[in-house]
Amino acid sequence: MPAYYDESTKTWFCKFYYTDYTGTKKQKKKRGFKLQREAKEWERTFLERLQGTPNMTFQSLYDLYIEDMSHRLRQNSIDGKKNVFKNRILPYFKDKPVNAITPTDIRAWQNEQIDKGYSDAYLDRIQNMMTTILNYAVTYYNLPSNPCDRAGHMGKRTRSMSFWTIEQYNSFIPYISDLSAHTALQLLFYSGMRFGELLALTLADFDFKDNTINITKSLQHKASGDIVTPPKTDNGIRTITMPEAIMQEIEDYTHKIYGIKPSDRVFTFTKSLIRGNMKRGAEKAEIPFIRIHDMRHSHVSLLINMGFSPHLIAERIGDTVQMVNSTYGHLYPSKHNEVAEKLNQIIVPS
């Protein structure tokens, strides 16, 4: 594994051949290394990732995993994973061969995280990411087993969620005087759509005659610019029917946007505008402050209290029935007493 010195730039470079996934032999060259060992290390890491054996370093596995997932997950999800790995996982495991990580290593890492006082929900999130990436190594890179399976889990997923009842929402919304925030909050509460889906809506997505909205995309604000992606889930592409009064409010709002075209976005603000209005409105209404995403929970809670089925709710919010049941199932009233009563009615006295 030689490295070469470039006299003109006073830097090192590596040059080698490899065979890609199609069986084609290719040459690879990488320049600009200050040290010879850095050039050799880059070549070693490149070939290690290409071969994908379980004795690759955890850093190499992470690079492969993130590159693969970037084609399958939304940018927000990738950014969230990168943040957790960078701060909570890579500092402990990046230089260790994947097949050398033991259940004892996992337990020691878990104990350090637990001692830092993180919430159970956050510990659960960190653990799930570690388990997932090692399962990825088991599936695709011949790691014999996942050491997390024997080490056990840390943290636990909390079931609590925040939402506003219709009474709380009705006491809150009159305090929102900003027209764009008022219109957006009405849409969020009565549609259950995700905030990114709302930001991506164009004028053409609204059918004011049939009172429907076509949801086909999502938008995230990034430092590099806005990114438009498909909805978060496969079920996210959908058409939802809205109350006529809400659609009328939206139509009135669009008439006030100067020169808006069918392809233009209707809502062009950031989260901070909505969050600030929600905080001030909640204080004035004397109700608990909730997150923007909790407006989605509020909509689902409202539909459950109105007696709608998980299947219909899943279609409306662009999720699966399984997700609705696992996330919101505890909000449904218990039917156990009803079951016992029905059985009482058919029992024949002996």
C-alpha positions as CSV (number, residue, x, y, z in Angstrom):
1,M,0.0,0.0,0.0
2,P,2.4,2.7,-1.2
3,A,1.9,6.5,-1.0
4,Y,3.5,9.0,-3.3
5,Y,5.0,12.4,-2.8
6,D,4.2,15.3,-5.1
7,E,7.1,17.8,-5.2
8,S,5.0,20.5,-6.9
9,T,2.5,20.7,-4.1
10,K,4.6,19.3,-1.2
11,T,1.8,16.8,-0.4
12,W,1.3,13.1,-0.5
13,F,-1.2,11.2,-2.6
14,C,-2.4,7.6,-3.0
15,K,-3.1,5.8,-6.3
16,F,-4.4,2.3,-6.6
17,Y,-6.8,0.0,-8.5
18,Y,-10.0,-1.6,-7.3
19,T,-13.0,-3.5,-8.7
20,D,-16.4,-1.9,-8.3
21,Y,-19.8,-3.5,-7.8
22,T,-20.3,-4.1,-11.5
23,G,-17.0,-6.0,-11.8
24,T,-15.2,-3.2,-13.6
25,K,-11.6,-2.5,-12.7
26,K,-11.0,1.2,-11.9
27,Q,-8.2,3.4,-10.8
28,K,-8.6,5.7,-7.7
29,K,-6.4,8.7,-6.9
30,K,-6.6,11.0,-3.9
31,R,-4.3,14.0,-3.4
32,G,-3.6,16.6,-0.8
33,F,-2.4,14.7,2.3
34,K,0.2,16.4,4.5
35,L,1.5,13.1,5.8
36,Q,2.4,9.8,4.1
37,R,0.5,7.8,6.7
38,E,-2.6,9.9,6.0
39,A,-2.5,8.9,2.4
40,K,-2.0,5.2,3.3
41,E,-4.8,5.4,5.8
42,W,-7.2,6.9,3.3
43,E,-6.5,4.0,0.8
44,R,-6.9,1.4,3.6
45,T,-10.2,2.9,4.7
46,F,-11.5,3.1,1.1
47,L,-10.7,-0.6,0.4
48,E,-12.0,-1.6,3.8
49,R,-15.3,0.0,3.0
50,L,-15.4,-1.5,-0.5
51,Q,-14.8,-5.0,0.8
52,G,-17.2,-4.6,3.7
53,T,-15.9,-7.2,6.1
54,P,-16.9,-7.3,9.7
55,N,-13.4,-6.4,10.8
56,M,-13.8,-2.9,9.3
57,T,-13.7,-0.1,11.9
58,F,-16.9,1.2,13.3
59,Q,-16.2,4.5,11.6
60,S,-16.1,2.8,8.2
61,L,-19.4,1.0,9.0
62,Y,-20.9,4.3,10.0
63,D,-19.8,5.9,6.7
64,L,-21.3,3.0,4.7
65,Y,-24.6,3.1,6.8
66,I,-25.1,6.8,6.4
67,E,-24.3,6.8,2.7
68,D,-26.8,4.0,2.1
69,M,-29.5,5.5,4.3
70,S,-29.2,8.9,2.7
71,H,-30.9,7.3,-0.4
72,R,-33.8,6.0,1.7
73,L,-34.5,8.5,4.5
74,R,-35.4,12.2,4.5
75,Q,-32.6,14.7,5.2
76,N,-34.1,15.5,8.6
77,S,-33.8,11.9,9.7
78,I,-30.2,11.6,8.4
79,D,-29.2,14.8,10.2
80,G,-30.8,13.5,13.4
81,K,-28.8,10.2,13.1
82,K,-25.6,12.1,12.4
83,N,-26.0,14.2,15.5
84,V,-26.5,11.3,17.8
85,F,-23.7,9.2,16.3
86,K,-21.2,12.2,16.4
87,N,-21.9,13.0,20.0
88,R,-22.9,9.8,21.7
89,I,-21.5,6.8,19.8
90,L,-18.5,7.5,17.5
91,P,-16.4,8.9,20.3
92,Y,-16.5,5.5,22.0
93,F,-16.3,3.1,19.0
94,K,-15.0,4.8,15.9
95,D,-11.6,3.1,15.8
96,K,-12.7,-0.3,17.1
97,P,-13.2,-3.2,14.6
98,V,-16.9,-3.9,14.4
99,N,-16.4,-7.6,15.1
100,A,-14.3,-6.8,18.2
101,I,-17.2,-4.9,19.9
102,T,-18.4,-7.1,22.8
103,P,-21.5,-7.1,25.0
104,T,-19.3,-5.9,27.8
105,D,-18.2,-2.9,25.6
106,I,-21.8,-2.1,25.0
107,R,-22.7,-2.3,28.8
108,A,-19.8,0.0,29.6
109,W,-20.9,2.5,27.0
110,Q,-24.5,2.3,28.2
111,N,-23.4,3.0,31.8
112,E,-21.6,6.1,30.8
113,Q,-24.7,7.4,28.9
114,I,-26.9,6.6,31.9
115,D,-24.6,8.3,34.3
116,K,-24.9,11.5,32.3
117,G,-28.5,11.9,33.4
118,Y,-30.2,11.7,30.0
119,S,-33.9,11.1,29.9
120,D,-35.2,7.5,29.4
121,A,-36.6,8.6,26.0
122,Y,-33.2,9.9,24.8
123,L,-31.3,6.9,26.1
124,D,-33.8,4.7,24.2
125,R,-33.1,6.7,21.0
126,I,-29.3,6.4,21.4
127,Q,-29.7,2.6,22.1
128,N,-31.9,2.1,19.1
129,M,-29.4,3.7,16.8
130,M,-26.6,1.6,18.1
131,T,-28.7,-1.6,17.8
132,T,-29.8,-0.6,14.3
133,I,-26.3,0.0,12.8
134,L,-25.0,-3.3,14.2
135,N,-28.0,-5.1,12.8
136,Y,-27.1,-3.5,9.5
137,A,-23.6,-5.0,9.9
138,V,-25.2,-8.4,10.6
139,T,-27.4,-8.2,7.5
140,Y,-25.0,-6.8,5.0
141,Y,-21.4,-7.3,6.2
142,N,-21.4,-10.7,7.8
143,L,-21.2,-9.7,11.5
144,P,-22.0,-13.0,13.2
145,S,-24.3,-11.5,15.9
146,N,-25.3,-8.2,17.4
147,P,-23.6,-7.6,20.8
148,C,-26.5,-5.3,21.8
149,D,-28.8,-8.3,21.9
150,R,-26.9,-9.8,24.8
151,A,-26.0,-6.5,26.5
152,G,-29.7,-5.5,27.0
153,H,-31.5,-2.3,26.4
154,M,-31.1,1.1,28.1
155,G,-33.8,3.7,28.5
156,K,-37.4,3.3,27.5
157,R,-39.8,4.9,25.1
158,T,-42.2,7.2,26.9
159,R,-45.8,6.9,25.9
160,S,-46.9,10.4,27.1
161,M,-47.7,13.0,24.5
162,S,-49.0,16.6,24.6
163,F,-52.1,17.8,22.8
164,W,-54.9,20.4,23.1
165,T,-58.5,19.5,23.4
166,I,-61.0,21.3,21.1
167,E,-62.0,23.4,24.1
168,Q,-58.3,24.4,24.7
169,Y,-57.7,25.1,21.0
170,N,-60.9,27.3,20.8
171,S,-59.7,29.3,23.7
172,F,-56.3,29.7,22.1
173,I,-56.9,30.6,18.5
174,P,-58.6,34.0,19.0
175,Y,-55.3,35.3,20.5
176,I,-53.4,34.7,17.2
177,S,-53.6,38.0,15.3
178,D,-50.9,37.3,12.7
179,L,-52.8,36.3,9.6
180,S,-50.3,33.8,8.2
181,A,-49.8,32.1,11.6
182,H,-53.6,32.0,12.3
183,T,-54.3,30.4,8.9
184,A,-51.4,27.9,9.3
185,L,-52.5,26.9,12.8
186,Q,-56.1,26.4,11.7
187,L,-54.8,24.1,8.9
188,L,-52.5,22.2,11.2
189,F,-55.2,21.6,13.8
190,Y,-57.9,20.6,11.4
191,S,-55.8,18.5,9.0
192,G,-53.2,16.8,11.2
193,M,-50.6,17.3,8.5
194,R,-46.9,17.5,9.3
195,F,-45.3,21.0,9.5
196,G,-43.0,20.2,6.6
197,E,-46.0,19.1,4.5
198,L,-47.7,22.4,5.2
199,L,-44.6,24.4,4.2
200,A,-44.4,22.6,0.9
201,L,-48.0,23.3,-0.1
202,T,-48.4,25.4,-3.3
203,L,-51.6,27.2,-4.4
204,A,-52.2,24.4,-6.9
205,D,-52.5,21.9,-4.1
206,F,-55.7,23.5,-2.9
207,D,-59.1,22.7,-4.5
208,F,-61.4,25.3,-3.1
209,K,-64.4,24.0,-5.0
210,D,-64.2,20.5,-3.5
211,N,-62.5,21.6,-0.3
212,T,-59.6,19.2,-0.7
213,I,-55.8,19.5,-0.3
214,N,-53.3,17.3,-2.2
215,I,-50.3,16.5,-0.1
216,T,-47.4,15.2,-2.2
217,K,-44.3,16.7,-0.7
218,S,-42.5,18.0,2.3
219,L,-40.1,20.9,2.9
220,Q,-37.3,21.3,5.4
221,H,-35.3,24.5,6.1
222,K,-31.5,23.9,6.0
223,A,-28.5,26.2,6.2
224,S,-27.7,25.3,2.6
225,G,-31.3,26.2,1.5
226,D,-34.8,24.7,1.5
227,I,-35.1,21.0,0.5
228,V,-38.3,19.6,-1.0
229,T,-38.7,15.8,-0.6
230,P,-41.5,13.2,-0.8
231,P,-43.6,12.9,2.4
232,K,-42.1,11.1,5.4
233,T,-43.9,7.8,4.7
234,D,-45.2,5.8,1.7
235,N,-48.7,6.6,2.8
236,G,-47.9,10.3,3.0
237,I,-49.1,11.1,-0.5
238,R,-52.8,11.7,-0.1
239,T,-55.8,13.9,-0.7
240,I,-57.7,15.1,2.4
241,T,-61.0,16.8,2.7
242,M,-61.2,19.8,4.9
243,P,-64.1,21.7,6.6
244,E,-65.5,24.4,4.3
245,A,-64.9,27.2,6.8
246,I,-61.2,26.4,7.0
247,M,-60.8,26.2,3.3
248,Q,-62.6,29.6,3.0
249,E,-60.1,31.1,5.5
250,I,-57.2,29.7,3.4
251,E,-58.7,31.0,0.2
252,D,-59.2,34.5,1.7
253,Y,-55.6,34.4,2.9
254,T,-54.2,33.5,-0.6
255,H,-56.1,36.4,-2.1
256,K,-54.0,38.7,0.1
257,I,-50.7,37.3,-1.2
258,Y,-49.7,39.6,-4.0
259,G,-49.0,38.0,-7.3
260,I,-49.1,34.4,-6.1
261,K,-49.0,31.8,-8.9
262,P,-50.3,28.2,-8.8
263,S,-46.7,26.9,-8.4
264,D,-45.9,29.3,-5.5
265,R,-45.7,28.1,-1.9
266,V,-48.5,29.5,0.3
267,F,-46.7,29.5,3.6
268,T,-43.1,30.8,3.5
269,F,-42.3,31.4,7.1
270,T,-40.1,29.4,9.5
271,K,-40.9,27.4,12.6
272,S,-40.0,30.3,14.8
273,L,-43.0,32.4,13.7
274,I,-45.4,29.6,14.5
275,R,-43.7,28.6,17.7
276,G,-43.7,32.2,19.0
277,N,-47.3,32.7,18.2
278,M,-48.2,29.4,19.9
279,K,-46.3,30.4,23.0
280,R,-47.9,33.8,23.3
281,G,-51.3,32.5,22.6
282,A,-51.0,29.7,25.1
283,E,-50.0,32.1,27.8
284,K,-52.9,34.4,27.1
285,A,-55.4,31.5,27.0
286,E,-53.8,30.0,30.2
287,I,-53.3,26.6,28.7
288,P,-50.1,24.5,28.5
289,F,-47.7,25.3,25.7
290,I,-47.3,22.4,23.2
291,R,-44.9,21.8,20.2
292,I,-45.9,22.4,16.6
293,H,-45.9,18.7,16.0
294,D,-48.3,18.3,18.9
295,M,-50.9,20.0,16.7
296,R,-50.9,16.7,14.8
297,H,-51.4,14.8,18.0
298,S,-54.3,17.2,18.8
299,H,-56.0,16.4,15.5
300,V,-55.7,12.7,16.0
301,S,-57.0,13.0,19.6
302,L,-60.0,15.0,18.3
303,L,-60.8,12.4,15.7
304,I,-60.6,9.6,18.2
305,N,-62.9,11.4,20.6
306,M,-65.3,11.8,17.6
307,G,-65.3,8.0,17.2
308,F,-63.4,7.6,13.9
309,S,-61.5,4.4,13.2
310,P,-57.7,3.9,13.2
311,H,-57.9,3.0,9.5
312,L,-59.6,6.3,8.5
313,I,-57.3,8.3,10.8
314,A,-54.2,6.7,9.3
315,E,-55.4,7.6,5.8
316,R,-56.0,11.2,6.8
317,I,-52.7,11.8,8.5
318,G,-50.6,9.7,6.0
319,D,-49.5,7.0,8.3
320,T,-50.2,3.3,8.9
321,V,-52.9,1.7,11.0
322,Q,-50.1,0.0,13.0
323,M,-48.5,3.4,13.7
324,V,-51.8,4.9,14.7
325,N,-52.6,2.0,17.1
326,S,-49.1,2.0,18.6
327,T,-48.9,5.8,19.0
328,Y,-52.4,6.7,19.9
329,G,-54.0,3.4,21.0
330,H,-54.0,4.4,24.6
331,L,-56.3,7.3,23.8
332,Y,-59.1,5.0,22.6
333,P,-61.6,4.2,25.4
334,S,-61.4,0.7,26.8
335,K,-63.9,-1.7,25.5
336,H,-63.4,-4.4,28.3
337,N,-66.5,-3.4,30.2
338,E,-68.5,-3.5,27.0
339,V,-67.2,-7.0,26.3
340,A,-68.2,-8.2,29.7
341,E,-71.6,-6.7,29.4
342,K,-72.2,-8.3,26.0
343,L,-71.2,-11.7,27.4
344,N,-73.5,-11.2,30.4
345,Q,-76.4,-10.9,27.9
346,I,-75.8,-14.3,26.3
347,I,-75.1,-16.3,29.4
348,V,-77.9,-18.8,30.2
349,P,-78.4,-19.3,33.9
350,S,-77.6,-22.9,35.0
